[in-house]
Amino acid sequence: MSVVFCHEDETGRFMRVERRPDRRLAGLVHKYAGYLHRTTRPLRRREPAQDAVTLILNLGPPLRVGGPTLSPVDAGSFVAALNDSYGITEELGMLHGLQVDLSPLGAHMLLGVPMRELSALIVPLEEVVGPSLPILLEQLFLAPGWDVRFGLLEAFIAARLDEAPRPSPDVAWAWRRLGETSGRLAIGALAQELGCSRRHLVARFREQIGPAPKTAARILRFQKATDLLAVDDGRRFAEIAESCGYFDQAHLNRDFREMAGTTPSAFVASRLPEGFGIAAGRS
């Protein structure tokens, strides 16, 4: 069942439709979202690091994307893999498309490339999906509604996943263990549990997850902190830092500067209504 979120203010009108994937894709696909924004002035959003791989299937004008190590570019459909940095997006006029959030193992299966090759902030989606992407985008654009679009998209993803090799059991187990502990499990202990060397574990992670285990753990810890802040009024920073495994609040602040480009307090203050993201002011 789809859930619709709407918001309207002086900057424009915003609509987002979300749907969970079929149960057979559980653990590989997290969520589908369709969106249609009509803005009256440039709107910039902060895109913090997260523990999911994001696919953007663009059905309208390009989205401007930049970051600390990327000069702003006008992007169409693209993939953003796990990264311990952040991006800044900017839209003007209209933004129309779909977003798919995948686990890194699901993305590795779907895209069929070593995840380390997607470590840049954005990679054009056609480079990894191939010639079937323009056909899919046309079908999505012509579809009569969001439910039909979600059905087309899920059928496309499910077909590719059905033909893909399954994740390596050791990597799948290690990623699950890191997720269960929100990144707090020491990498040495993880390698010991697996009965392998750290070097072997790093190589396997770089192939199927993207970042090395230590970086992946850091992203998971940061994700836990942002999840807690999403339902917090900003008065429990020290408590959140401790519960997420940070040494202290200064440690939490440092990770926020590097992975969100802002402080925790500014992050909370910049949340847009109805889950429409984190606002980013002019540089």
Backbone bond lengths (Angstrom), bond angles and torsions (degrees), N, CA, C in turn:
res aa  C-N    CA-C-N  psi(-1)  N-CA   C-N-CA  omega(-1)  CA-C   N-CA-C  phi
1 M - - - 1.465 - - 1.525 109.68 -
2 S 1.304 116.38 135.83 1.457 121.89 -179.24 1.526 110.67 -86.13
3 V 1.322 115.28 148.13 1.462 122.46 176.81 1.526 107.64 -120.89
4 V 1.330 117.09 132.17 1.461 122.12 -175.97 1.526 109.70 -108.48
5 F 1.351 115.43 135.00 1.458 122.58 175.70 1.527 107.57 -122.50
6 C 1.327 116.40 133.94 1.462 121.11 179.88 1.528 110.04 -133.73
7 H 1.313 114.65 148.54 1.465 120.48 176.12 1.520 108.00 -153.17
8 E 1.329 115.71 143.28 1.467 121.17 177.24 1.519 108.83 -140.49
9 D 1.343 116.09 132.41 1.461 121.31 175.36 1.526 108.24 -150.68
10 E 1.330 116.79 -165.48 1.470 119.72 -176.14 1.519 113.30 -65.94
11 T 1.344 117.27 -16.74 1.472 119.71 -179.73 1.519 112.50 -87.94
12 G 1.349 117.97 -15.25 1.454 119.27 178.56 1.516 113.72 147.46
13 R 1.328 115.55 -166.10 1.456 122.97 179.06 1.525 108.52 -117.70
14 F 1.334 115.06 136.71 1.456 119.68 -173.28 1.532 109.18 -133.50
15 M 1.324 114.93 133.48 1.455 120.81 178.04 1.524 108.97 -135.22
16 R 1.342 115.48 135.05 1.462 121.48 176.96 1.522 108.36 -135.50
17 V 1.323 116.04 135.50 1.458 122.46 178.25 1.525 107.48 -120.18
18 E 1.323 117.49 125.29 1.462 121.40 -177.77 1.526 110.94 -116.80
19 R 1.328 114.47 146.11 1.462 119.36 174.87 1.516 109.63 -146.30
20 R 1.317 115.62 139.99 1.455 121.22 175.82 1.530 109.36 -79.40
21 P 1.321 117.89 151.41 1.463 119.57 179.28 1.516 112.64 -75.58
22 D 1.307 115.26 166.84 1.451 121.14 172.92 1.535 109.88 -58.85
23 R 1.332 116.29 148.99 1.465 120.79 -176.05 1.522 112.60 -59.95
24 R 1.321 118.06 -26.94 1.469 119.37 -179.25 1.521 111.92 -68.88
25 L 1.321 117.37 -13.98 1.462 121.48 177.87 1.521 112.00 -102.25
26 A 1.322 116.61 8.72 1.464 120.61 -178.65 1.522 110.70 -58.02
27 G 1.320 115.22 137.65 1.451 121.38 -178.85 1.509 113.94 86.34
28 L 1.325 117.36 -13.72 1.466 121.64 179.72 1.529 110.81 -111.85
29 V 1.327 116.44 -45.33 1.465 121.87 176.91 1.523 107.75 -113.38
30 H 1.330 117.10 126.60 1.464 121.30 -179.04 1.527 112.36 -88.24
31 K 1.335 116.31 -45.55 1.473 118.58 -170.53 1.523 110.41 -165.70
32 Y 1.343 115.06 148.51 1.462 122.43 168.25 1.527 107.89 -110.49
33 A 1.321 116.02 146.14 1.467 120.07 174.66 1.526 109.05 -144.31
34 G 1.310 115.62 134.07 1.460 121.17 171.05 1.514 108.68 -107.63
35 Y 1.325 117.39 150.25 1.462 119.29 -177.22 1.529 110.72 -146.34
36 L 1.313 113.65 148.85 1.462 122.19 173.88 1.520 107.24 -144.19
37 H 1.326 115.56 112.04 1.466 122.00 179.84 1.525 108.66 -116.20
38 R 1.317 116.00 139.81 1.470 121.61 172.04 1.525 106.68 -128.08
39 T 1.316 115.84 109.61 1.459 120.06 -173.12 1.525 111.47 -108.53
40 T 1.324 114.95 151.59 1.462 121.75 -179.48 1.518 112.65 -97.37
41 R 1.331 117.01 -12.07 1.458 122.05 178.35 1.523 108.09 -155.17
42 P 1.317 118.61 163.69 1.465 119.89 -179.39 1.531 110.89 -55.83
43 L 1.314 115.27 132.76 1.459 121.40 179.72 1.523 108.55 -122.83
44 R 1.320 115.51 121.32 1.464 121.14 -178.80 1.519 109.61 -107.61
45 R 1.326 114.91 137.16 1.463 121.19 177.80 1.526 110.17 -123.66
46 R 1.305 113.41 149.69 1.458 121.32 176.16 1.528 107.86 -94.58
47 E 1.321 117.24 129.45 1.459 121.89 -179.24 1.523 108.87 -114.06
48 P 1.339 118.01 91.42 1.463 120.58 -176.77 1.521 112.26 -70.59
49 A 1.327 115.78 163.20 1.459 120.83 173.92 1.528 109.42 -57.08
50 Q 1.330 116.66 147.34 1.458 120.45 178.34 1.522 109.78 -147.57
51 D 1.332 115.54 167.56 1.459 120.18 -174.97 1.520 112.75 -92.95
52 A 1.329 118.22 18.47 1.457 122.65 178.49 1.525 109.49 -125.99
53 V 1.321 115.16 154.78 1.461 122.00 172.76 1.528 107.45 -93.33
54 T 1.314 116.32 130.29 1.464 121.35 -175.29 1.523 110.80 -107.85
55 L 1.326 115.90 129.50 1.464 122.05 169.92 1.516 108.07 -106.02
56 I 1.324 116.45 131.38 1.463 122.35 173.95 1.521 108.00 -111.74
57 L 1.331 116.00 121.49 1.468 122.16 175.45 1.515 106.85 -109.07
58 N 1.310 115.64 104.40 1.460 121.93 -169.79 1.526 111.11 -87.38
59 L 1.338 115.99 129.01 1.464 121.76 178.98 1.523 111.93 -114.20
60 G 1.329 117.17 6.96 1.460 120.77 -178.06 1.512 111.52 -141.86
61 P 1.327 117.38 -151.39 1.465 120.75 178.53 1.524 111.13 -60.87
62 P 1.326 117.77 155.34 1.459 119.97 -179.81 1.519 112.21 -66.28
63 L 1.313 114.31 158.31 1.455 123.10 176.82 1.521 107.68 -103.40
64 R 1.320 117.29 131.21 1.472 119.92 177.65 1.527 108.60 -81.11
65 V 1.328 115.64 126.60 1.465 121.67 -176.61 1.520 109.56 -128.95
66 G 1.322 116.38 133.87 1.456 121.72 175.83 1.507 110.00 -146.82
67 G 1.299 116.03 -177.07 1.454 120.31 179.78 1.509 110.62 -174.07
68 P 1.328 117.46 -176.08 1.461 121.07 -177.28 1.522 113.03 -58.62
69 T 1.335 116.81 -32.45 1.468 120.39 -178.27 1.522 112.15 -116.16
70 L 1.336 117.80 12.82 1.461 121.72 -178.37 1.508 110.37 -133.71
71 S 1.326 116.62 119.56 1.461 120.34 173.56 1.524 108.56 -65.57
72 P 1.330 118.66 142.93 1.464 120.62 -176.62 1.528 112.66 -54.73
73 V 1.328 115.57 133.38 1.462 121.97 177.83 1.516 108.00 -131.00
74 D 1.341 116.59 152.29 1.457 121.75 175.25 1.530 107.95 -87.79
75 A 1.324 115.70 111.75 1.465 121.40 -172.48 1.520 110.63 -108.10
76 G 1.319 115.64 139.93 1.450 121.38 172.60 1.519 109.16 -91.66
77 S 1.322 116.93 -114.67 1.462 121.37 175.51 1.520 108.51 -86.16
78 F 1.326 116.77 135.43 1.455 119.47 -176.10 1.523 111.38 -154.68
79 V 1.335 115.16 169.35 1.451 122.39 175.68 1.519 108.17 -119.82
80 A 1.314 115.97 136.39 1.460 122.83 175.43 1.524 107.35 -119.64
81 A 1.331 115.93 108.57 1.459 121.26 -176.67 1.523 110.30 -86.30
82 L 1.342 116.25 -179.85 1.460 120.43 178.69 1.518 109.75 -60.64
83 N 1.326 115.29 133.37 1.456 121.58 -176.67 1.519 107.76 -154.23
84 D 1.330 116.99 142.08 1.470 119.13 -179.28 1.527 111.98 -94.54
85 S 1.348 114.83 30.76 1.459 120.56 174.44 1.531 107.19 -126.11
86 Y 1.311 116.74 -165.16 1.462 120.95 -177.19 1.519 109.41 -137.26
87 G 1.320 115.62 165.30 1.449 121.47 176.56 1.520 110.95 -123.59
88 I 1.323 115.12 163.65 1.463 122.30 172.29 1.520 107.32 -125.20
89 T 1.329 116.79 123.15 1.458 120.69 177.44 1.525 109.54 -107.43
90 E 1.320 115.15 152.72 1.464 120.46 178.36 1.518 109.19 -139.85
91 E 1.322 115.24 130.23 1.456 120.94 178.86 1.520 109.74 -124.92
92 L 1.313 115.82 151.09 1.459 121.11 178.12 1.516 108.61 -148.93
93 G 1.320 116.43 123.06 1.454 120.82 176.13 1.513 112.03 96.37
94 M 1.344 116.67 -76.41 1.460 119.72 -179.00 1.515 109.61 -147.91
95 L 1.331 115.01 142.94 1.455 121.96 172.21 1.519 106.62 -132.84
96 H 1.333 116.37 125.73 1.465 120.45 -172.03 1.525 107.98 -144.24
97 G 1.325 117.02 125.92 1.455 119.13 178.13 1.507 112.56 170.47
98 L 1.326 114.43 -164.57 1.460 121.61 179.34 1.518 109.51 -131.31
99 Q 1.312 115.28 150.72 1.454 122.58 177.81 1.522 108.43 -125.92
100 V 1.327 115.31 138.09 1.454 121.82 174.97 1.517 107.97 -121.24
101 D 1.317 116.71 126.85 1.457 121.76 174.33 1.518 108.61 -103.14
102 L 1.346 115.34 121.75 1.456 122.07 -176.85 1.520 110.48 -119.17
103 S 1.322 115.89 153.05 1.455 118.02 165.98 1.527 107.06 -68.77
104 P 1.338 118.97 154.93 1.466 119.07 178.51 1.519 112.24 -59.48
105 L 1.337 118.25 -34.30 1.463 120.18 177.95 1.530 110.46 -68.53
106 G 1.327 117.44 -38.54 1.456 120.47 175.48 1.516 111.30 -64.07
107 A 1.337 116.82 -39.82 1.462 120.62 178.37 1.517 110.90 -65.41
108 H 1.336 116.84 -40.21 1.470 120.57 178.56 1.525 110.45 -61.12
109 M 1.319 117.23 -42.33 1.457 120.61 177.58 1.518 111.47 -66.18
110 L 1.337 116.58 -46.72 1.463 121.34 -175.42 1.521 112.33 -65.30
111 L 1.330 116.44 -42.76 1.460 120.59 -172.48 1.521 112.55 -91.25
112 G 1.329 117.75 -24.42 1.451 120.75 173.55 1.511 115.53 69.25
113 V 1.337 116.87 25.71 1.465 120.65 178.21 1.524 108.42 -128.88
114 P 1.346 117.56 155.42 1.469 118.96 174.22 1.522 110.04 -58.81
115 M 1.311 117.87 129.41 1.450 120.91 -175.04 1.528 112.02 -65.12
116 R 1.325 118.33 -23.59 1.459 120.16 177.40 1.528 111.17 -62.51
117 E 1.348 117.63 -23.55 1.459 120.93 179.78 1.523 112.05 -75.58
118 L 1.323 117.38 -8.89 1.467 121.98 -178.96 1.518 111.57 -108.79
119 S 1.322 116.20 24.04 1.466 119.66 -173.94 1.527 113.02 -74.24
120 A 1.340 117.93 -13.50 1.466 120.33 175.35 1.527 108.87 -65.26
121 L 1.331 115.49 160.86 1.467 119.86 -177.61 1.521 111.64 -58.22
122 I 1.333 118.19 -43.20 1.460 121.42 176.00 1.525 108.97 -139.72
123 V 1.321 115.91 146.78 1.462 123.35 175.32 1.523 106.91 -132.05
124 P 1.347 119.21 128.79 1.468 120.11 178.63 1.526 110.82 -53.25
125 L 1.317 116.54 132.22 1.458 120.97 -173.19 1.524 111.95 -66.38
126 E 1.322 117.51 -33.91 1.461 120.00 -178.58 1.524 111.91 -63.25
127 E 1.340 117.22 -27.20 1.463 120.35 179.55 1.525 111.72 -64.79
128 V 1.317 117.67 -26.96 1.462 119.99 -177.76 1.528 113.13 -110.23
129 V 1.330 117.70 -22.60 1.467 120.30 178.46 1.515 111.23 -90.63
130 G 1.344 116.55 -34.86 1.452 120.06 177.61 1.514 113.92 92.88
131 P 1.345 117.43 -163.56 1.478 121.90 -171.93 1.517 114.34 -68.30
132 S 1.323 118.41 -12.02 1.471 119.16 178.21 1.523 112.04 -74.57
133 L 1.341 117.31 -16.61 1.466 119.17 -176.93 1.530 113.05 -64.61
134 P 1.349 120.91 -48.85 1.465 118.95 179.95 1.526 113.11 -58.21
135 I 1.339 117.17 -34.21 1.465 120.09 178.26 1.520 109.87 -65.73
136 L 1.330 115.98 -44.88 1.460 120.02 178.53 1.525 111.18 -61.76
137 L 1.330 117.37 -44.41 1.468 120.61 -178.92 1.528 111.15 -61.50
138 E 1.335 117.15 -39.16 1.469 119.68 177.90 1.526 110.69 -65.03
139 Q 1.335 117.07 -42.61 1.460 120.49 178.23 1.529 110.91 -61.76
140 L 1.324 116.64 -41.71 1.459 120.50 179.94 1.526 111.15 -65.66
141 F 1.324 116.08 -41.13 1.467 120.57 -179.05 1.528 111.24 -64.28
142 L 1.337 117.24 -39.74 1.461 121.70 -175.66 1.523 112.82 -84.43
143 A 1.319 117.92 -11.65 1.467 120.97 -177.28 1.524 110.59 -61.98
144 P 1.330 118.31 144.95 1.468 121.28 -173.34 1.526 115.61 -77.61
145 G 1.322 119.11 -8.64 1.464 119.30 -179.72 1.512 110.90 -171.67
146 W 1.343 115.10 174.13 1.464 119.70 -174.46 1.513 112.47 -68.38
147 D 1.315 118.83 -37.45 1.458 120.11 179.85 1.531 110.91 -62.45
148 V 1.319 116.37 -39.36 1.467 119.80 177.38 1.523 109.65 -66.38
149 R 1.314 116.71 -42.14 1.470 119.95 178.46 1.529 111.08 -60.48
150 F 1.333 116.01 -45.85 1.465 118.99 179.10 1.529 110.82 -60.48
151 G 1.337 116.88 -38.92 1.463 120.15 178.77 1.512 111.98 -64.10
152 L 1.332 116.93 -43.67 1.467 121.09 177.90 1.520 111.09 -62.61
153 L 1.309 115.47 -44.76 1.460 120.42 -177.80 1.523 110.68 -65.16
154 E 1.328 116.79 -44.10 1.463 119.22 -178.88 1.530 111.51 -66.17
155 A 1.325 117.18 -37.75 1.463 119.79 177.90 1.522 110.61 -63.41
156 F 1.326 116.46 -40.23 1.465 121.25 178.66 1.522 110.23 -63.23
157 I 1.329 116.54 -47.48 1.462 120.79 -178.21 1.523 110.78 -66.46
158 A 1.328 116.65 -45.31 1.460 120.09 -177.86 1.521 111.44 -61.26
159 A 1.327 117.40 -39.72 1.467 120.41 179.64 1.519 111.06 -63.02
160 R 1.336 117.21 -42.20 1.468 120.13 179.48 1.532 110.85 -68.54
161 L 1.316 117.03 -39.27 1.460 119.54 -179.79 1.523 111.36 -68.15
162 D 1.338 117.13 -35.23 1.460 120.50 178.86 1.525 111.67 -61.65
163 E 1.335 116.52 -30.65 1.465 120.86 -177.45 1.526 112.83 -92.25
164 A 1.327 117.14 -6.56 1.462 120.59 -173.29 1.528 111.24 -89.77
165 P 1.336 117.09 148.23 1.473 119.63 172.94 1.521 109.95 -63.03
166 R 1.323 116.07 146.66 1.462 120.43 178.31 1.524 110.10 -72.16
167 P 1.333 117.39 155.40 1.463 120.17 177.09 1.533 110.67 -60.88
168 S 1.314 116.17 152.53 1.458 120.38 175.77 1.523 108.74 -62.56
169 P 1.322 117.94 132.23 1.473 119.99 -177.31 1.520 113.18 -56.39
170 D 1.338 117.99 -36.18 1.461 119.38 -178.11 1.526 111.50 -68.73
171 V 1.342 116.88 -39.64 1.458 120.00 179.41 1.528 110.19 -70.23
172 A 1.325 116.47 -42.68 1.463 120.08 178.27 1.528 110.48 -59.95
173 W 1.329 116.62 -41.97 1.461 120.65 179.51 1.526 110.50 -65.83
174 A 1.344 117.32 -44.08 1.466 121.26 -178.69 1.529 111.01 -64.64
175 W 1.327 117.64 -41.80 1.469 121.06 178.45 1.530 110.56 -64.11
176 R 1.332 116.17 -40.36 1.461 119.63 177.55 1.525 110.83 -63.79
177 R 1.318 117.88 -42.30 1.460 121.50 179.49 1.527 111.47 -62.75
178 L 1.324 116.69 -42.55 1.459 119.28 177.27 1.523 110.62 -64.22
179 G 1.339 116.58 -39.36 1.455 119.69 178.62 1.518 112.37 -65.70
180 E 1.321 116.97 -40.23 1.464 121.11 179.73 1.525 111.76 -61.50
181 T 1.325 116.47 -32.73 1.464 120.75 -178.35 1.529 111.89 -100.05
182 S 1.354 117.24 7.13 1.478 121.53 -177.68 1.524 111.11 51.39
183 G 1.335 115.72 40.27 1.459 120.86 175.42 1.512 114.98 81.15
184 R 1.323 118.73 8.55 1.463 120.91 -174.71 1.532 112.64 -89.68
185 L 1.312 118.44 -9.08 1.460 121.16 179.20 1.527 109.28 -76.80
186 A 1.319 116.99 126.86 1.468 121.66 179.99 1.527 109.67 -63.35
187 I 1.333 116.59 140.90 1.458 120.85 -176.01 1.525 110.89 -65.98
188 G 1.333 117.22 -35.95 1.452 119.40 175.72 1.516 111.88 -60.56
189 A 1.333 115.92 -42.10 1.464 120.51 178.09 1.528 110.77 -66.33
190 L 1.329 117.40 -37.27 1.458 121.29 178.47 1.525 110.36 -63.55
191 A 1.338 116.85 -45.63 1.464 120.50 178.16 1.518 110.78 -62.45
192 Q 1.323 116.42 -38.29 1.456 120.35 179.13 1.526 111.09 -65.48
193 E 1.323 116.95 -41.50 1.462 120.13 177.29 1.521 111.19 -60.98
194 L 1.346 115.87 -36.73 1.458 120.76 179.63 1.523 112.62 -79.02
195 G 1.331 116.92 -19.06 1.455 120.57 -176.68 1.512 113.24 73.15
196 C 1.330 115.88 35.58 1.458 120.23 179.71 1.519 109.28 -134.10
197 S 1.336 116.61 170.68 1.455 120.64 177.57 1.524 110.17 -80.14
198 R 1.316 116.39 158.11 1.465 120.33 175.16 1.521 110.42 -60.52
199 R 1.324 116.55 -38.21 1.469 120.59 -179.51 1.528 110.27 -60.92
200 H 1.339 116.64 -43.76 1.466 120.15 178.27 1.522 110.77 -63.12
201 L 1.323 116.79 -42.79 1.456 121.46 -179.26 1.524 110.92 -63.29
202 V 1.321 117.48 -42.65 1.461 121.49 178.58 1.523 110.57 -60.48
203 A 1.340 117.21 -46.06 1.462 120.82 -178.63 1.528 111.26 -61.46
204 R 1.326 116.35 -42.11 1.462 120.20 -179.08 1.530 111.20 -68.19
205 F 1.316 116.97 -38.88 1.464 120.86 177.64 1.517 110.89 -65.26
206 R 1.306 117.63 -44.25 1.464 120.44 -178.69 1.529 110.63 -61.02
207 E 1.315 117.03 -31.82 1.460 121.14 -179.55 1.523 111.95 -75.01
208 Q 1.334 117.85 -44.80 1.463 120.52 -169.15 1.522 115.13 -111.16
209 I 1.330 117.70 -15.27 1.464 121.34 178.73 1.525 110.78 -111.17
210 G 1.324 117.51 -42.24 1.463 122.92 -178.98 1.508 111.47 123.17
211 P 1.321 118.11 -80.87 1.460 119.91 177.65 1.526 111.11 -77.90
212 A 1.322 115.75 164.16 1.456 121.26 174.58 1.524 109.57 -66.17
213 P 1.342 118.27 160.50 1.470 120.24 -176.76 1.522 114.03 -55.06
214 K 1.326 118.16 -39.77 1.464 119.88 -178.48 1.523 111.08 -63.80
215 T 1.332 116.63 -41.60 1.463 120.53 177.89 1.527 110.86 -68.70
216 A 1.337 115.99 -40.56 1.466 119.55 177.90 1.524 110.72 -60.84
217 A 1.332 116.99 -40.75 1.461 121.00 177.98 1.526 110.68 -63.31
218 R 1.309 116.44 -39.40 1.464 120.65 178.62 1.529 110.79 -63.40
219 I 1.331 116.84 -40.84 1.455 120.87 178.20 1.526 110.69 -64.53
220 L 1.324 117.03 -42.14 1.460 121.09 179.06 1.526 111.62 -63.60
221 R 1.321 116.28 -39.64 1.470 120.07 178.12 1.523 110.40 -64.79
222 F 1.330 116.55 -42.54 1.457 121.46 177.73 1.526 110.69 -64.18
223 Q 1.347 116.83 -39.93 1.457 120.58 178.65 1.523 111.12 -60.87
224 K 1.318 115.74 -41.26 1.462 119.89 177.68 1.527 110.44 -60.66
225 A 1.330 116.57 -41.96 1.465 120.44 179.59 1.526 111.04 -64.07
226 T 1.331 118.06 -43.55 1.468 119.71 179.82 1.521 111.09 -68.31
227 D 1.335 117.10 -33.69 1.472 119.63 176.15 1.531 110.50 -62.52
228 L 1.315 116.74 -42.17 1.460 120.22 179.46 1.525 111.06 -68.82
229 L 1.317 117.39 -39.07 1.463 120.50 179.88 1.524 111.63 -69.09
230 A 1.342 116.75 -22.94 1.463 119.88 -179.62 1.525 111.70 -64.23
231 V 1.337 116.45 -22.56 1.469 119.91 -179.80 1.524 110.59 -120.89
232 D 1.332 116.69 26.56 1.454 121.44 -177.09 1.522 108.81 -124.29
233 D 1.318 115.78 152.13 1.462 119.54 179.61 1.521 113.18 -91.94
234 G 1.332 116.78 7.62 1.457 120.37 175.81 1.511 115.02 91.26
235 R 1.353 117.86 10.19 1.461 119.53 -177.68 1.529 112.90 -100.80
236 R 1.361 117.39 1.58 1.461 119.45 -175.29 1.523 112.16 -120.94
237 F 1.320 117.98 34.03 1.461 120.14 -175.70 1.529 112.53 -57.29
238 A 1.312 117.20 -45.80 1.466 120.30 -178.52 1.526 110.61 -63.63
239 E 1.337 116.73 -41.70 1.467 120.67 179.48 1.528 110.73 -65.30
240 I 1.327 116.75 -42.41 1.462 121.03 178.96 1.521 110.24 -64.63
241 A 1.324 117.52 -42.27 1.459 121.05 178.52 1.524 110.40 -57.06
242 E 1.326 116.70 -46.25 1.464 120.61 -178.76 1.524 111.14 -66.00
243 S 1.330 117.63 -43.63 1.463 120.50 -176.89 1.523 112.33 -67.95
244 C 1.339 117.54 -22.95 1.470 121.07 -179.68 1.524 112.45 -94.06
245 G 1.333 117.62 -0.69 1.445 119.89 176.25 1.509 115.59 91.68
246 Y 1.328 117.70 15.21 1.458 120.51 175.35 1.532 109.29 -80.08
247 F 1.327 115.56 149.47 1.463 119.54 179.45 1.523 110.91 -61.58
248 D 1.340 115.88 -41.10 1.460 121.76 -179.47 1.520 107.81 -164.56
249 Q 1.321 116.40 -177.32 1.458 119.04 -178.10 1.523 111.55 -67.20
250 A 1.342 117.81 -31.08 1.468 120.39 177.44 1.527 110.84 -61.59
251 H 1.329 116.35 -37.50 1.461 121.84 177.11 1.529 110.15 -64.09
252 L 1.334 116.35 -44.49 1.460 121.52 175.93 1.526 110.43 -59.38
253 N 1.328 116.98 -45.47 1.465 121.00 -179.46 1.528 111.02 -60.55
254 R 1.326 116.81 -40.22 1.463 120.49 -178.92 1.528 111.28 -64.00
255 D 1.331 116.33 -43.90 1.462 118.50 178.31 1.521 111.33 -65.29
256 F 1.330 117.88 -36.53 1.460 119.86 177.79 1.522 111.47 -64.34
257 R 1.322 117.02 -41.09 1.467 118.91 178.74 1.526 110.84 -62.23
258 E 1.342 117.14 -38.25 1.456 120.28 -175.66 1.527 112.43 -82.98
259 M 1.331 118.21 -32.05 1.468 120.40 -174.06 1.527 114.12 -107.74
260 A 1.335 117.08 -7.42 1.465 120.43 174.44 1.517 111.82 -130.74
261 G 1.328 116.88 -13.02 1.455 119.92 178.87 1.511 113.59 73.34
262 T 1.335 117.24 22.21 1.456 121.04 -178.21 1.525 108.61 -159.73
263 T 1.304 116.80 177.89 1.461 121.41 177.37 1.528 109.87 -90.31
264 P 1.333 118.41 160.83 1.463 119.23 177.11 1.527 112.87 -57.77
265 S 1.322 117.42 -40.33 1.468 119.13 -178.80 1.526 111.38 -66.58
266 A 1.332 117.32 -41.83 1.459 120.17 177.43 1.524 110.84 -67.32
267 F 1.314 117.15 -34.45 1.465 122.65 176.99 1.529 110.02 -59.36
268 V 1.323 116.05 -48.14 1.467 120.76 179.75 1.526 110.52 -64.48
269 A 1.334 117.17 -42.64 1.459 121.23 -177.06 1.526 112.80 -68.58
270 S 1.341 117.12 -21.06 1.466 121.03 -174.98 1.523 113.67 -96.73
271 R 1.332 117.15 4.62 1.464 119.04 -179.60 1.526 110.69 -63.88
272 L 1.325 115.39 132.09 1.460 121.12 177.40 1.538 109.77 -85.20
273 P 1.321 117.34 155.36 1.478 120.08 -178.49 1.521 112.37 -63.51
274 E 1.334 115.57 154.34 1.469 123.89 173.26 1.527 113.31 58.27
275 G 1.329 117.73 28.30 1.457 120.91 176.92 1.513 114.56 70.19
276 F 1.346 117.81 26.84 1.464 120.42 -178.56 1.528 112.89 -85.86
277 G 1.318 117.98 19.51 1.456 120.74 171.44 1.512 114.17 109.09
278 I 1.330 113.68 -165.84 1.452 122.66 -178.66 1.529 108.41 -117.64
279 A 1.311 117.21 119.20 1.457 121.36 -179.40 1.512 110.84 -67.34
280 A 1.315 116.51 144.88 1.472 121.86 176.05 1.511 108.22 -124.69
281 G 1.311 116.58 124.69 1.454 120.27 179.03 1.502 111.67 -75.73
282 R 1.297 115.76 173.62 1.464 120.96 176.88 1.515 110.60 -65.13
283 S 1.358 115.69 142.38 1.459 119.40 177.45 1.516 109.35 -69.21
